[in-house]
Amino acid sequence: MKDIFETLKEEHDKHRELLDTDLSNPHWIATFRKLVEEASHHMDEEEAETFAAGRKVIDEATAQKLARRFEEEKSKELKEQAIQL
C-alpha cells in the first residue's frame, strides 16, 4: 500500500497540474477525471477501514442507523458537488 505522504503528494501534484493547465486543453479533463477516480477510490478504502473498526465497538442497531445517515449525507454531498461542477 502507498505511504499516505506519497499519496498526498501525488494528489497535490495533480491539483497543481490542473491549476496550471488551461481548461480548453484536452489534457485538463483527462487529469481531472483521473483525480476524481483516485479520490473516489481513496474514499472507498477509508470508508471500509473506518466502518470495519466501528463494527467492533458499535451494536448492530446503531451501526445500521449510522450507515443510513452516512449514505444520506454522502448522497447529498455528491449531488451538491455535481451541481457545482
N, C-alpha and C positions, 0 to 999 in steps of 0.2 A: 504494500500500500504506500502511496506517496506520503511524504512528510507534509504536515499541514503548512509549513512555511513555503515549501516548494509549490504547493497548490495555490496558495495565496499570491505568490509572486507571478505565477502563470496567469492567474485571473487579472491581476493588476496590469500585467503587460498587455493583455488583450483589451482591457479597458483603455489603456493609453493608446493602443493602436487604433481603436475606434475613434477616440478623440482627435487623433492626428490624421484621420482619413476623411476625405470629402464624402458626403452622403451619396453623391451621384456615382461614386466608384463602386463597381460590382463587388469588389473585394470587401467593402464595408458590410454588406448584408450577409455575406458568407461568414465573416468573422463574428458578426452579431449572432447569427444562428448557432454557431459553434459555442459561443459563450453561453447562450441560453440553454443549450443542450447539456453542457458541462455543469452549469449551476443547478439545473433540474436534477441531474444525476447525483450531485453532491447533496442536495436537499433530501432526496430519497434515502441515501445512505444514512444521513444524520437522523432522519425520522425513524428508520429501522432500529438504529442503535439506541436512541432515546426511548422508543416505545418498548424495546426488549428490556431495558433497565427498569422502566416504570412497572412493567408486568410483575417484577419481583417484589414490589412493595405496595402495589395498589390492588384492591379487591376487584373482582370481575365487573360488578355493577358500576363502580366508579370508573373503571377503565373504559367501559362502553360509553358512559356519559361523556367522559373527556374526549374519546375518539370522535363521537358525533360532533361535539363542539369544535374540535380541531378541524374536522373536514368542512364544517360550515364556514369557519373563519378562513381556511385555506381557499375554498372556492370563491368566497367574497373577495379576498385579496387578489387572486388570479384574474377575476373579472375586472377589478379596478385597474390592475396593471395593463390588461389588454386594451382597455379604453384609453389609457394614457399613451400607448404606443401608437 
